[in-house]
Amino acid sequence: MEEKNYTEVLINGNVYTLGGAEDPEYLQKVAAYINEKVAVLKAQPGFTRQNKDYQEVMIYLNLADDYFKTLQEVMMLRAQKDEMEKEIYSLKHELISLQMKQEAAQKED
């Protein structure tokens, strides 16, 4: 069983104790990412004049947007990787075929 790591993080001006299997550095990185998103939204005109529920929903929506865009990029990159692997496989077989033809031609000479 993995040992839980605990660390205090600062998120949006509040200190939270987080625990998990991840390293404390990772948890700090996650907190920093959330703080960055909050800061970007707070810099938007009128954001801080909205009620807290609206602000929270906007933060959630922005985090979910980042997640789904990243997920889409991962799926695209995996598809590209699969296509490249197929192309490499095809090129290797073509190379072997050409090498065999070359060897056969050299034996005939």
The first five atom37 places (N, CA, C, CB, O) and aatype in JSON, in Angstrom:
{
  "aatype": [12, 6, 6, 11, 2, 18, 16, 6, 19, 10, 9, 2, 7, 2, 19, 18, 16, 10, 7, 7, 0, 6, 3, 14, 6, 18, 10, 5, 11, 19, 0, 0, 18, 9, 2, 6, 11, 19, 0, 19, 10, 11, 0, 5, 14, 7, 13, 16, 1, 5, 2, 11, 3, 18, 5, 6, 19, 12, 9, 18, 10, 2, 10, 0, 3, 3, 18, 13, 11, 16, 10, 5, 6, 19, 12, 12, 10, 1, 0, 5, 11, 3, 6, 12, 6, 11, 6, 9, 18, 15, 10, 11, 8, 6, 10, 9, 15, 10, 5, 12, 11, 5, 6, 0, 0, 5, 11, 6, 3],
  "atom_mask": [
    [1, 1, 1, 1, 1],
    [1, 1, 1, 1, 1],
    [1, 1, 1, 1, 1],
    [1, 1, 1, 1, 1],
    [1, 1, 1, 1, 1],
    [1, 1, 1, 1, 1],
    [1, 1, 1, 1, 1],
    [1, 1, 1, 1, 1],
    [1, 1, 1, 1, 1],
    [1, 1, 1, 1, 1],
    [1, 1, 1, 1, 1],
    [1, 1, 1, 1, 1],
    [1, 1, 1, 0, 1],
    [1, 1, 1, 1, 1],
    [1, 1, 1, 1, 1],
    [1, 1, 1, 1, 1],
    [1, 1, 1, 1, 1],
    [1, 1, 1, 1, 1],
    [1, 1, 1, 0, 1],
    [1, 1, 1, 0, 1],
    [1, 1, 1, 1, 1],
    [1, 1, 1, 1, 1],
    [1, 1, 1, 1, 1],
    [1, 1, 1, 1, 1],
    [1, 1, 1, 1, 1],
    [1, 1, 1, 1, 1],
    [1, 1, 1, 1, 1],
    [1, 1, 1, 1, 1],
    [1, 1, 1, 1, 1],
    [1, 1, 1, 1, 1],
    [1, 1, 1, 1, 1],
    [1, 1, 1, 1, 1],
    [1, 1, 1, 1, 1],
    [1, 1, 1, 1, 1],
    [1, 1, 1, 1, 1],
    [1, 1, 1, 1, 1],
    [1, 1, 1, 1, 1],
    [1, 1, 1, 1, 1],
    [1, 1, 1, 1, 1],
    [1, 1, 1, 1, 1],
    [1, 1, 1, 1, 1],
    [1, 1, 1, 1, 1],
    [1, 1, 1, 1, 1],
    [1, 1, 1, 1, 1],
    [1, 1, 1, 1, 1],
    [1, 1, 1, 0, 1],
    [1, 1, 1, 1, 1],
    [1, 1, 1, 1, 1],
    [1, 1, 1, 1, 1],
    [1, 1, 1, 1, 1],
    [1, 1, 1, 1, 1],
    [1, 1, 1, 1, 1],
    [1, 1, 1, 1, 1],
    [1, 1, 1, 1, 1],
    [1, 1, 1, 1, 1],
    [1, 1, 1, 1, 1],
    [1, 1, 1, 1, 1],
    [1, 1, 1, 1, 1],
    [1, 1, 1, 1, 1],
    [1, 1, 1, 1, 1],
    [1, 1, 1, 1, 1],
    [1, 1, 1, 1, 1],
    [1, 1, 1, 1, 1],
    [1, 1, 1, 1, 1],
    [1, 1, 1, 1, 1],
    [1, 1, 1, 1, 1],
    [1, 1, 1, 1, 1],
    [1, 1, 1, 1, 1],
    [1, 1, 1, 1, 1],
    [1, 1, 1, 1, 1],
    [1, 1, 1, 1, 1],
    [1, 1, 1, 1, 1],
    [1, 1, 1, 1, 1],
    [1, 1, 1, 1, 1],
    [1, 1, 1, 1, 1],
    [1, 1, 1, 1, 1],
    [1, 1, 1, 1, 1],
    [1, 1, 1, 1, 1],
    [1, 1, 1, 1, 1],
    [1, 1, 1, 1, 1],
    [1, 1, 1, 1, 1],
    [1, 1, 1, 1, 1],
    [1, 1, 1, 1, 1],
    [1, 1, 1, 1, 1],
    [1, 1, 1, 1, 1],
    [1, 1, 1, 1, 1],
    [1, 1, 1, 1, 1],
    [1, 1, 1, 1, 1],
    [1, 1, 1, 1, 1],
    [1, 1, 1, 1, 1],
    [1, 1, 1, 1, 1],
    [1, 1, 1, 1, 1],
    [1, 1, 1, 1, 1],
    [1, 1, 1, 1, 1],
    [1, 1, 1, 1, 1],
    [1, 1, 1, 1, 1],
    [1, 1, 1, 1, 1],
    [1, 1, 1, 1, 1],
    [1, 1, 1, 1, 1],
    [1, 1, 1, 1, 1],
    [1, 1, 1, 1, 1],
    [1, 1, 1, 1, 1],
    [1, 1, 1, 1, 1],
    [1, 1, 1, 1, 1],
    [1, 1, 1, 1, 1],
    [1, 1, 1, 1, 1],
    [1, 1, 1, 1, 1],
    [1, 1, 1, 1, 1],
    [1, 1, 1, 1, 1]
  ],
  "atom_positions": [
    [[0.83, -1.18, 0.0], [0.0, 0.0, 0.0], [0.88, 1.24, 0.0], [-0.95, 0.0, 1.21], [1.84, 1.35, 0.77]],
    [[0.54, 2.19, -0.88], [1.35, 3.39, -0.99], [1.14, 4.31, 0.21], [1.03, 4.14, -2.28], [0.04, 4.41, 0.77]],
    [[2.2, 4.96, 0.59], [2.14, 5.89, 1.7], [1.55, 7.21, 1.2], [3.55, 6.11, 2.32], [1.88, 7.68, 0.12]],
    [[0.68, 7.8, 2.01], [0.09, 9.08, 1.65], [1.06, 10.19, 2.02], [-1.27, 9.3, 2.36], [1.66, 10.19, 3.09]],
    [[1.19, 11.13, 1.1], [1.99, 12.32, 1.35], [1.04, 13.47, 1.63], [2.92, 12.64, 0.14], [0.02, 13.62, 0.97]],
    [[1.37, 14.27, 2.62], [0.55, 15.42, 2.97], [1.37, 16.68, 2.78], [0.01, 15.32, 4.42], [2.56, 16.72, 3.09]],
    [[0.72, 17.7, 2.29], [1.39, 18.99, 2.14], [0.34, 20.1, 2.21], [2.19, 19.06, 0.82], [-0.81, 19.9, 1.83]],
    [[0.77, 21.24, 2.67], [-0.11, 22.4, 2.69], [0.08, 23.17, 1.41], [0.16, 23.3, 3.94], [1.21, 23.41, 0.97]],
    [[-1.04, 23.57, 0.81], [-0.99, 24.36, -0.42], [-1.84, 25.6, -0.23], [-1.48, 23.53, -1.65], [-2.78, 25.63, 0.57]],
    [[-1.51, 26.62, -0.98], [-2.27, 27.86, -0.97], [-3.05, 27.93, -2.27], [-1.34, 29.11, -0.79], [-2.45, 27.97, -3.35]],
    [[-4.38, 27.94, -2.18], [-5.23, 28.03, -3.36], [-6.2, 29.18, -3.16], [-5.99, 26.69, -3.63], [-7.01, 29.18, -2.23]],
    [[-6.09, 30.15, -4.04], [-6.99, 31.31, -4.03], [-7.03, 31.98, -2.65], [-8.4, 30.88, -4.43], [-8.09, 32.39, -2.17]],
    [[-5.85, 32.09, -2.03], [-5.75, 32.78, -0.75], [-6.06, 31.95, 0.47], [0.0, 0.0, 0.0], [-5.97, 32.46, 1.59]],
    [[-6.41, 30.69, 0.3], [-6.72, 29.81, 1.43], [-5.71, 28.67, 1.5], [-8.16, 29.24, 1.3], [-5.25, 28.17, 0.47]],
    [[-5.36, 28.28, 2.71], [-4.42, 27.18, 2.92], [-5.22, 25.89, 3.09], [-3.5, 27.43, 4.16], [-6.15, 25.81, 3.89]],
    [[-4.82, 24.87, 2.32], [-5.46, 23.56, 2.4], [-4.39, 22.51, 2.63], [-6.27, 23.25, 1.1], [-3.27, 22.64, 2.12]],
    [[-4.72, 21.48, 3.39], [-3.83, 20.34, 3.54], [-4.33, 19.27, 2.59], [-3.8, 19.82, 5.03], [-5.45, 18.77, 2.71]],
    [[-3.47, 18.91, 1.64], [-3.8, 17.89, 0.65], [-3.02, 16.63, 0.95], [-3.52, 18.39, -0.78], [-1.87, 16.69, 1.37]],
    [[-3.64, 15.5, 0.73], [-2.98, 14.22, 0.92], [-3.22, 13.33, -0.28], [0.0, 0.0, 0.0], [-4.3, 13.34, -0.87]],
    [[-2.21, 12.57, -0.62], [-2.35, 11.64, -1.73], [-1.07, 10.88, -1.97], [0.0, 0.0, 0.0], [-0.07, 11.08, -1.27]],
    [[-1.1, 10.02, -2.95], [0.07, 9.21, -3.29], [1.13, 10.04, -4.02], [-0.33, 8.01, -4.14], [2.29, 9.64, -4.1]],
    [[0.71, 11.18, -4.56], [1.63, 12.01, -5.32], [2.62, 12.72, -4.4], [0.85, 13.03, -6.15], [2.38, 12.91, -3.21]],
    [[3.74, 13.11, -5.0], [4.74, 13.87, -4.26], [4.19, 15.24, -3.88], [6.04, 14.01, -5.08], [3.36, 15.79, -4.6]],
    [[4.65, 15.79, -2.77], [4.22, 17.14, -2.39], [4.51, 18.17, -3.48], [4.92, 17.55, -1.1], [3.74, 19.12, -3.66]],
    [[5.61, 17.99, -4.21], [5.94, 18.92, -5.3], [4.85, 18.91, -6.37], [7.3, 18.56, -5.92], [4.51, 19.95, -6.92]],
    [[4.32, 17.74, -6.65], [3.24, 17.62, -7.64], [1.99, 18.33, -7.14], [2.93, 16.13, -7.94], [1.34, 19.05, -7.89]],
    [[1.65, 18.14, -5.87], [0.48, 18.8, -5.3], [0.64, 20.31, -5.33], [0.24, 18.31, -3.86], [-0.32, 21.04, -5.56]],
    [[1.86, 20.79, -5.08], [2.13, 22.23, -5.17], [1.95, 22.72, -6.61], [3.55, 22.55, -4.66], [1.45, 23.82, -6.84]],
    [[2.38, 21.91, -7.55], [2.25, 22.26, -8.97], [0.78, 22.36, -9.36], [2.97, 21.21, -9.86], [0.39, 23.27, -10.09]],
    [[-0.03, 21.44, -8.88], [-1.48, 21.47, -9.15], [-2.09, 22.74, -8.55], [-2.18, 20.2, -8.57], [-2.88, 23.42, -9.2]],
    [[-1.72, 23.05, -7.32], [-2.23, 24.26, -6.67], [-1.81, 25.51, -7.44], [-1.74, 24.34, -5.21], [-2.6, 26.43, -7.6]],
    [[-0.58, 25.54, -7.91], [-0.09, 26.69, -8.67], [-0.88, 26.84, -9.98], [1.42, 26.53, -8.98], [-1.18, 27.96, -10.39]],
    [[-1.21, 25.73, -10.61], [-2.0, 25.77, -11.84], [-3.38, 26.38, -11.57], [-2.15, 24.35, -12.45], [-3.85, 27.23, -12.32]],
    [[-4.01, 25.93, -10.5], [-5.33, 26.46, -10.14], [-5.22, 27.96, -9.83], [-5.92, 25.7, -8.91], [-6.07, 28.74, -10.26]],
    [[-4.2, 28.34, -9.1], [-4.0, 29.76, -8.78], [-3.81, 30.6, -10.04], [-2.8, 29.95, -7.85], [-4.3, 31.72, -10.13]],
    [[-3.11, 30.04, -11.01], [-2.89, 30.74, -12.28], [-4.23, 30.95, -12.99], [-1.92, 29.95, -13.18], [-4.49, 32.04, -13.51]],
    [[-5.07, 29.91, -13.03], [-6.38, 30.02, -13.68], [-7.24, 31.07, -12.96], [-7.1, 28.66, -13.69], [-7.91, 31.87, -13.61]],
    [[-7.22, 31.05, -11.64], [-8.0, 32.01, -10.86], [-7.51, 33.43, -11.14], [-7.91, 31.69, -9.34], [-8.32, 34.34, -11.31]],
    [[-6.19, 33.62, -11.19], [-5.63, 34.95, -11.43], [-6.03, 35.47, -12.81], [-4.1, 34.92, -11.3], [-6.35, 36.65, -12.97]],
    [[-6.0, 34.6, -13.81], [-6.4, 35.0, -15.17], [-7.86, 35.44, -15.19], [-6.18, 33.84, -16.18], [-8.2, 36.46, -15.79]],
    [[-8.71, 34.68, -14.52], [-10.13, 35.04, -14.49], [-10.36, 36.33, -13.71], [-10.94, 33.9, -13.87], [-11.18, 37.16, -14.11]],
    [[-9.66, 36.49, -12.59], [-9.82, 37.71, -11.79], [-9.39, 38.95, -12.56], [-9.03, 37.6, -10.49], [-9.86, 40.05, -12.28]],
    [[-8.49, 38.77, -13.51], [-8.02, 39.9, -14.32], [-9.05, 40.3, -15.38], [-6.7, 39.54, -14.99], [-8.93, 41.37, -15.98]],
    [[-10.04, 39.47, -15.62], [-11.08, 39.78, -16.6], [-11.99, 40.88, -16.05], [-11.91, 38.51, -16.97], [-12.39, 40.83, -14.88]],
    [[-12.32, 41.86, -16.89], [-13.2, 42.94, -16.42], [-14.53, 42.4, -15.91], [-13.44, 43.95, -17.55], [-15.2, 41.62, -16.58]],
    [[-14.9, 42.82, -14.72], [-16.19, 42.46, -14.15], [-16.26, 41.13, -13.44], [0.0, 0.0, 0.0], [-17.26, 40.83, -12.79]],
    [[-15.22, 40.32, -13.55], [-15.27, 38.98, -12.93], [-15.46, 39.07, -11.43], [-13.99, 38.2, -13.25], [-16.29, 38.36, -10.86]],
    [[-14.7, 39.93, -10.78], [-14.76, 40.0, -9.32], [-16.05, 40.65, -8.81], [-13.56, 40.79, -8.78], [-16.37, 40.56, -7.63]],
    [[-16.81, 41.29, -9.71], [-18.1, 41.86, -9.31], [-19.22, 40.82, -9.35], [-18.46, 43.04, -10.22], [-20.32, 41.06, -8.85]],
    [[-18.93, 39.66, -9.94], [-19.92, 38.59, -9.99], [-20.0, 37.9, -8.62], [-19.57, 37.55, -11.11], [-19.07, 37.99, -7.82]],
    [[-21.13, 37.23, -8.38], [-21.24, 36.54, -7.09], [-20.29, 35.34, -7.05], [-22.71, 36.07, -6.84], [-19.83, 34.86, -8.09]],
    [[-20.0, 34.87, -5.85], [-19.01, 33.8, -5.66], [-19.38, 32.52, -6.4], [-18.85, 33.5, -4.17], [-18.51, 31.84, -6.95]],
    [[-20.67, 32.18, -6.42], [-21.1, 30.97, -7.14], [-20.75, 31.07, -8.62], [-22.61, 30.74, -6.97], [-20.25, 30.11, -9.21]],
    [[-21.01, 32.21, -9.22], [-20.7, 32.42, -10.63], [-19.19, 32.32, -10.85], [-21.22, 33.8, -11.11], [-18.73, 31.68, -11.8]],
    [[-18.42, 32.94, -9.97], [-16.96, 32.9, -10.09], [-16.47, 31.45, -10.03], [-16.3, 33.73, -8.97], [-15.62, 31.04, -10.83]],
    [[-17.0, 30.68, -9.08], [-16.58, 29.28, -8.95], [-16.93, 28.48, -10.2], [-17.24, 28.64, -7.73], [-16.12, 27.69, -10.68]],
    [[-18.14, 28.69, -10.73], [-18.55, 27.97, -11.93], [-17.63, 28.32, -13.1], [-20.02, 28.28, -12.29], [-17.27, 27.45, -13.88]],
    [[-17.26, 29.58, -13.22], [-16.36, 29.99, -14.3], [-14.99, 29.33, -14.14], [-16.21, 31.52, -14.33], [-14.37, 28.92, -15.13]],
    [[-14.52, 29.21, -12.91], [-13.25, 28.52, -12.67], [-13.37, 27.06, -13.08], [-12.83, 28.64, -11.17], [-12.5, 26.53, -13.76]],
    [[-14.46, 26.41, -12.66], [-14.68, 25.0, -13.02], [-14.74, 24.83, -14.53], [-15.98, 24.48, -12.38], [-14.14, 23.91, -15.08]],
    [[-15.46, 25.72, -15.19], [-15.59, 25.63, -16.65], [-14.25, 25.8, -17.34], [-16.58, 26.68, -17.17], [-13.95, 25.09, -18.31]],
    [[-13.43, 26.72, -16.85], [-12.11, 26.92, -17.45], [-11.21, 25.72, -17.23], [-11.46, 28.17, -16.88], [-10.46, 25.33, -18.13]],
    [[-11.26, 25.14, -16.04], [-10.45, 23.94, -15.78], [-10.93, 22.77, -16.65], [-10.53, 23.55, -14.28], [-10.11, 22.04, -17.2]],
    [[-12.25, 22.6, -16.76], [-12.79, 21.53, -17.6], [-12.43, 21.76, -19.06], [-14.31, 21.42, -17.43], [-12.13, 20.81, -19.78]],
    [[-12.47, 23.0, -19.51], [-12.1, 23.33, -20.88], [-10.65, 22.94, -21.15], [-12.3, 24.84, -21.16], [-10.35, 22.32, -22.18]],
    [[-9.75, 23.29, -20.24], [-8.34, 22.89, -20.38], [-8.21, 21.38, -20.44], [-7.49, 23.46, -19.22], [-7.46, 20.84, -21.26]],
    [[-8.94, 20.69, -19.57], [-8.88, 19.23, -19.53], [-9.3, 18.62, -20.86], [-9.76, 18.69, -18.39], [-8.6, 17.78, -21.42]],
    [[-10.46, 19.05, -21.37], [-10.97, 18.45, -22.61], [-10.13, 18.82, -23.82], [-12.4, 18.86, -22.83], [-9.99, 18.01, -24.74]],
    [[-9.58, 20.03, -23.85], [-8.68, 20.4, -24.95], [-7.41, 19.54, -24.9], [-8.32, 21.9, -24.88], [-6.92, 19.1, -25.94]],
    [[-6.89, 19.33, -23.71], [-5.7, 18.49, -23.56], [-6.0, 17.05, -23.93], [-5.16, 18.56, -22.13], [-5.2, 16.39, -24.59]],
    [[-7.16, 16.55, -23.51], [-7.57, 15.19, -23.86], [-7.69, 15.03, -25.37], [-8.9, 14.85, -23.18], [-7.25, 14.02, -25.92]],
    [[-8.28, 16.02, -26.03], [-8.41, 15.98, -27.49], [-7.03, 15.97, -28.15], [-9.24, 17.18, -27.99], [-6.81, 15.24, -29.12]],
    [[-6.11, 16.78, -27.64], [-4.75, 16.82, -28.18], [-4.05, 15.47, -27.99], [-3.94, 17.94, -27.51], [-3.35, 15.0, -28.88]],
    [[-4.23, 14.86, -26.82], [-3.64, 13.55, -26.55], [-4.17, 12.51, -27.54], [-3.93, 13.1, -25.1], [-3.4, 11.72, -28.08]],
    [[-5.48, 12.52, -27.78], [-6.07, 11.56, -28.71], [-5.54, 11.79, -30.13], [-7.6, 11.66, -28.7], [-5.27, 10.83, -30.85]],
    [[-5.39, 13.06, -30.52], [-4.85, 13.37, -31.84], [-3.4, 12.89, -31.95], [-4.94, 14.88, -32.11], [-3.01, 12.31, -32.96]],
    [[-2.61, 13.15, -30.92], [-1.2, 12.73, -30.94], [-1.07, 11.21, -30.95], [-0.46, 13.31, -29.73], [-0.17, 10.67, -31.6]],
    [[-1.95, 10.52, -30.24], [-1.92, 9.05, -30.26], [-2.26, 8.53, -31.65], [-2.91, 8.47, -29.23], [-1.65, 7.57, -32.13]],
    [[-3.23, 9.16, -32.3], [-3.59, 8.76, -33.66], [-2.42, 8.99, -34.61], [-4.85, 9.52, -34.15], [-2.13, 8.15, -35.46]],
    [[-1.75, 10.14, -34.46], [-0.57, 10.42, -35.29], [0.53, 9.39, -35.03], [-0.04, 11.84, -35.01], [1.17, 8.92, -35.96]],
    [[0.73, 9.05, -33.77], [1.74, 8.05, -33.4], [1.41, 6.72, -34.05], [1.83, 7.89, -31.86], [2.3, 6.06, -34.6]],
    [[0.15, 6.31, -33.98], [-0.26, 5.05, -34.59], [-0.01, 5.06, -36.09], [-1.74, 4.77, -34.31], [0.47, 4.07, -36.65]],
    [[-0.33, 6.17, -36.75], [-0.1, 6.28, -38.2], [1.39, 6.21, -38.51], [-0.7, 7.59, -38.74], [1.8, 5.57, -39.48]],
    [[2.21, 6.87, -37.7], [3.66, 6.84, -37.91], [4.21, 5.44, -37.7], [4.35, 7.83, -36.96], [5.1, 5.01, -38.43]],
    [[3.69, 4.73, -36.7], [4.14, 3.36, -36.47], [3.79, 2.47, -37.65], [3.52, 2.8, -35.18], [4.6, 1.62, -38.04]],
    [[2.61, 2.65, -38.22], [2.22, 1.88, -39.41], [3.13, 2.2, -40.58], [0.75, 2.17, -39.78], [3.53, 1.31, -41.32]],
    [[3.45, 3.49, -40.74], [4.34, 3.9, -41.83], [5.73, 3.32, -41.64], [4.41, 5.44, -41.92], [6.34, 2.85, -42.6]],
    [[6.24, 3.34, -40.42], [7.55, 2.76, -40.13], [7.54, 1.27, -40.45], [7.95, 2.99, -38.65], [8.48, 0.76, -41.07]],
    [[6.49, 0.58, -40.04], [6.36, -0.85, -40.32], [6.39, -1.1, -41.82], [5.05, -1.41, -39.71], [7.09, -2.0, -42.3]],
    [[5.64, -0.31, -42.55], [5.58, -0.45, -44.01], [6.94, -0.16, -44.64], [4.52, 0.49, -44.6], [7.38, -0.89, -45.53]],
    [[7.6, 0.88, -44.18], [8.92, 1.23, -44.73], [9.96, 0.17, -44.42], [9.37, 2.58, -44.19], [10.83, -0.11, -45.25]],
    [[9.89, -0.43, -43.23], [10.84, -1.5, -42.89], [10.66, -2.69, -43.82], [10.65, -1.95, -41.43], [11.63, -3.27, -44.3]],
    [[9.39, -3.04, -44.08], [9.14, -4.16, -44.99], [9.57, -3.84, -46.41], [7.66, -4.54, -44.97], [10.09, -4.7, -47.12]],
    [[9.37, -2.6, -46.82], [9.82, -2.19, -48.15], [11.34, -2.25, -48.23], [9.32, -0.76, -48.48], [11.89, -2.69, -49.24]],
    [[12.02, -1.82, -47.18], [13.48, -1.86, -47.14], [13.98, -3.3, -47.22], [14.0, -1.19, -45.85], [14.9, -3.59, -47.98]],
    [[13.37, -4.19, -46.46], [13.77, -5.6, -46.49], [13.55, -6.18, -47.87], [12.99, -6.42, -45.44], [14.4, -6.91, -48.38]],
    [[12.43, -5.87, -48.48], [12.13, -6.36, -49.83], [13.17, -5.86, -50.83], [10.72, -5.92, -50.26], [13.65, -6.62, -51.67]],
    [[13.51, -4.59, -50.75], [14.51, -4.03, -51.66], [15.89, -4.63, -51.42], [14.57, -2.51, -51.52], [16.64, -4.86, -52.37]],
    [[16.23, -4.88, -50.16], [17.51, -5.5, -49.85], [17.58, -6.91, -50.42], [17.75, -5.54, -48.33], [18.61, -7.34, -50.94]],
    [[16.47, -7.64, -50.31], [16.43, -9.0, -50.86], [16.55, -8.97, -52.38], [15.13, -9.71, -50.45], [17.24, -9.82, -52.96]],
    [[15.91, -8.03, -53.02], [16.02, -7.9, -54.48], [17.44, -7.54, -54.88], [15.04, -6.83, -55.01], [17.96, -8.05, -55.87]],
    [[18.07, -6.65, -54.1], [19.44, -6.26, -54.39], [20.38, -7.45, -54.24], [19.87, -5.11, -53.47], [21.25, -7.66, -55.09]],
    [[20.22, -8.23, -53.18], [21.05, -9.41, -52.97], [20.86, -10.41, -54.09], [20.73, -10.06, -51.62], [21.83, -11.01, -54.57]],
    [[19.62, -10.6, -54.52], [19.34, -11.54, -55.61], [19.98, -11.06, -56.9], [17.82, -11.72, -55.81], [20.51, -11.86, -57.67]],
    [[19.93, -9.76, -57.15], [20.53, -9.2, -58.37], [22.04, -9.33, -58.33], [20.12, -7.72, -58.55], [22.67, -9.58, -59.36]],
    [[22.64, -9.16, -57.15], [24.09, -9.29, -57.02], [24.54, -10.73, -57.23], [24.55, -8.78, -55.65], [25.61, -10.96, -57.77]],
    [[23.73, -11.69, -56.8], [24.07, -13.1, -56.98], [24.0, -13.5, -58.44], [23.13, -13.99, -56.16], [24.75, -14.37, -58.88]],
    [[23.12, -12.86, -59.2], [22.98, -13.16, -60.62], [24.16, -12.64, -61.42], [21.69, -12.59, -61.16], [24.48, -13.17, -62.48]],
    [[24.81, -11.6, -60.92], [25.93, -10.99, -61.67], [27.17, -11.8, -61.61], [26.22, -9.64, -61.17], [28.18, -11.41, -62.19]]
  ]
}
